[in-house]
């Protein structure tokens, strides 16, 4: 919640946080994360985000995501700590997993944002692997950390 603001918020030193007034997200961070995950999952699964659309008879899976940490350390890493659950809307098992994705980044705020994009892609790949398993009715294993 503390990083969900227009400005980038970065970690500075062991305990410090710095608000970067001149560096902003294009949209609210929660919206940016949802859009990126939706696009990445659509690409991974060759499917579309059907939230809010009428039922078309295709199997539907629901993903619930809880971002626990969204850490930004310029010149070092971008980190996403997320727990998520997947279940079929027409019954079936519910799978709950947690992933911590740490992506090394270069210097500059552009590199930091790119690092978060890469971390979200890796998170989406893990979620997609679990979605494939749930959709196929197979074993419901979380991706390795």
N, C-alpha and C positions, 0 to 999 in steps of 0.2 A: 504494500500500500504506500509506503514512503517514497518509492520511486515512480509511482504513477502520477506524474506531473508533466507539464509541457517541456521543462528543461531536463537535460541529462543530469543525472546525479551520479557522481563518481566517488569511489573510495580513495581517500588520501591518507597515506600512512596506515598505522595499525588500527586506529579507532576513528579517524576523521572522515567526514563526508563533505563534499564540495558540490554546490549547485552551480551549474554552468549556464548562466543566463543567456549567453550568446549561442549556445548549442541546444537545439530543440528537436523533439520528435515531430514527425510530420502530422501525427494525429495522437490522441490519447494513447498512452502506452498499452493499456489493455486492448484497445482496438487494433493497434499495430501487431501485437502478439497473436491475437485471434486471426487476423487476416493472413499473417505469415504462416501460421500453422495450417490454416485451411488450404492455402495455396500449395504448401509443401505436401500435405496429405493427399490432396487431389492429384498432384503430380506423381507421388509415390504409388498411389493405388489406382491410378487411371480412373478416377471416380469424381463425383462432384459433391460439394457441400450442399446438402438438401435441407438444412435447417430452415424452417419457415415455409417450405414448399409443400404443396399437396402430395399425398401419398400416391406413388406411381406403381405400387406393387413390388418394387425392388426391395431386397432385404435392407434394413436400416440399422445402423449401429450408432450409439450415442457415446460421445467422448466428453468426460467432465475433467477439467484441468484445474489444478490449484498450484499457482506459482508461489513457492515458499521463499525463494530468493532469486533476485535478479541483480547480480553483482557486476560492477564495472570498474576495472582497474586499468587506467590508460597505460599502454606500453607493456602490459603484462597479460591480463586475461579478461574474458567475458564469461560469466558463470550463470547458469540457469539450474535451479533446484526445483523440480516439479514433481508432484504426485498427480496421477491421473487414473481414471477408471473408464473401462470400456464395457458396454453391454449391448446385446441385441434388443431392439424395441419389442420384438415379438417373443419375449422370453429368452431363456438361455442364461448361461453363466455370466457373472459379473467378475471382471478381472481388474484388480487394483495394483498399480505399480508405482515405483518412484525412480526417477532418474536424476542424477547430478551430471550436468554436461559442462565441462570446462574447456574453453577454446582459447588457445594462445592468440594474442593480438600484437601487432606492431605499434609503432608510435602514431599518435594522432587520434582525434576523435572519430574520423571516418573509419579508421581501422578497428576501433572499438565497436562501432555500430555494425560493421561487417562481421566482426567476431560474434556478436549476438545473433546475426542472421544465420551464420554457420552453426551456432549452437542450437538454434531453433530447428534447422534442417536435420541435425543429428537426432534431436528429440523426436521430430516427426517420423524419422526412419524407424526409431524404436517403437513408436506407437503404431505405425503402419504394419510392422512385423506382427505385433500382437493382434491387430485388427484382422489380418489375413487368417491367423490361427482361429480366432473366435468365429469369423464368417465361415470357415471350413469345418467348424465343429471339432477341431483338433485340440491338442494340449494347449493349455492357457498359461504359457510361461512368460514372465516378464523378460525384457531384453537384459543382457548382462550390463553391468555398470562399467 
